[in-house]
Amino acid sequence: MLQLPYAKGRMPFLALRHLFRPPAAFLSTPRVEYKPIQKVMVANRGEIAIRVFRACTELGIRTVAVYSEQDTGQMHRQKADEAYLIGRGLPPVQAYLHIPDIIKV
């Protein structure tokens, strides 16, 4: 038991409990409830995207791939549950950085 200086060398247990009580604001905050992740979008291509898709599939999470026009036949597009074209008319690197299309997806 934790011993703190007090009258006659010890602090009674009830006093100790009172001393370490959480603040009232902490006790009155609403409890946060978390929802499980249902869908993951991977804005990447190649082996990394495929590994993420595999892990999500094992966890029961749906997957979304984005791809450029040049990546139409790539495996990451085929491994995802859903796939969307982004950056139409742009080179691959710029397509994956085209934020308006990614936001639409």
N, C-alpha and C positions, 0 to 999 in steps of 0.2 A: 504494500500500500504506500502511496505517495505521502511523505511526511513534510509538512511545511511549518515554519515557525509560527507558533500561536501560543496562546496562554497555556502554560505548563508543557510546551514543547510539541503539542499535536493539534491538528485541526480536525474537528469532528467530520465524519463522512458527509453529513447533510450540508455542512458549510462548504465543503469541497465541491459537492454537486452544484450548489448554488453559484459558486465562484466560476465554474466552467460551463454555465448554461449558455446556449446560443442566443444571440440577440433576437428580439421579438420580430424584427423585420425579416430575418432569415426564416422564422417559423411560419410567417404569414404569406410568403411568396407562393404562387400557384405551382403545382407540380408540372414539370415539363414532360410531355409525352412525345416519344420519337416514333416516326413512321418508318417502316423498312424501305430501303431503296428498291424501286420497282423497275427502273430503266436507266441505263448508262449510255451516254453518247461518247464515242471515242473519235476525237478529231486528230487522228494519227493514221499512219498506214504501215504496212509491213508486219514484221514479227512481233513488235510490241503490241500492236492492235489485236493480233490474233491471240496472244497470250491473255490479254485483258478479256477478250470475248470468251475464251475457254473458262477462265476463272468465274466470270459472271454466269455462264451457263451452269457450271457446277453449283453455284449458289442460288440458282433459280431466278436470276435477274435478267430481264430482256435487254438486248443490246441494239445500238443504233450506230451505223457507220456513215461517215461522210466521205465522198470521193470526188476527185477532179475528173475531167473528161479523159485525161490520159490514163487514169487508173481504173477505167471501167471494167477491165477483165481481171483485176487483182484479187487475190484470195481474201483479203480483209473485208472486201465488199460482200463476198459470198458467205463468209462465216457469221456475219451479223444477222440478227432477226429482221432488221430494217436497214435500208441504205438509201441515202439521198445525195444527189449531185449538187456540188457547190462550186462557185467560182466559174461559171460557164464562160468560156473564151479566154480564161486566164491560164498561165503556166501553172504546173502543179504546186509549187511553193506558194505563189500568191493566192491560189485557190484555197489552200488550207488556212491562209491568214485573212481571208475575206470575211470579216466579222458579220456584215449584214446577212449573208447567206447562212452562216452558222447559227445566228440568233433565230432566223426563220425556222430552222430545223428544230 
